[in-house]
Amino acid sequence: MVVNSSELKEISPDSIRIARYLSLVDELIKEKPEILEKLKGLSMEYQNYLRMRGKNRD
């Protein structure tokens, strides 16, 4: 993988595997956006994100 058009960076097989999983999660969110409501109830990080996003809209 090339970073900043000059730096060569090796990516581990585990990182590639996780990237595949993230693409599946992205598909799920696009197909069923209501799943984010479940995430809101489980994830403090997501709750903080929603609060911060709300403040930035004011």
N, C-alpha and C positions, 0 to 999 in steps of 0.2 A: 504494500500500500504506500502511496506517495502522499506526503503531507506538505502543504505550502509550496507545492511545485518543486521541491528540492530534497526534502528530508524523507528517507526511506524508513518505514516503520513496520516491524513484523507484527502480525496479528495472530494470536494463539487460536487453535481450534476451538477452545472453550468460548472465546469471544465471538467467533463466527456462529457457533451453536446458539448462543444467547441472542444474537442479532436475528436469527431465524425465528426464535420464540417471540421476540418483540414484534416481528412482522405479523405473526399470528394474533397477538394481542391487539395490534392495530386494526386488523380485519374485524375482530370481534367488536371492538368499540364502534367501528363504522357501521356494522350490521345491526348492532344492538346498543345504541347510545345509552339506553336506560340502565345498562350495567354500571355506569358511573354513579348512579344513585346508591348502589350497593357499596361501591368503593368509598363513597362519602361517609357511610356509616362505619367503615372498618379502618380507614386510613387517616391518621392525624395529619400526615404530610399533605394529603389531598385536601383536607379541610382548611389547612393553612393556605394552600395555593388558592382556593376559592375565595378566602377572605382577602388575600392580597390582590387578587384580580379585581374584586369588587371595589377596593380602595382606589385602584388605578383608573377606574372608570369615572370616578367623580371629578 
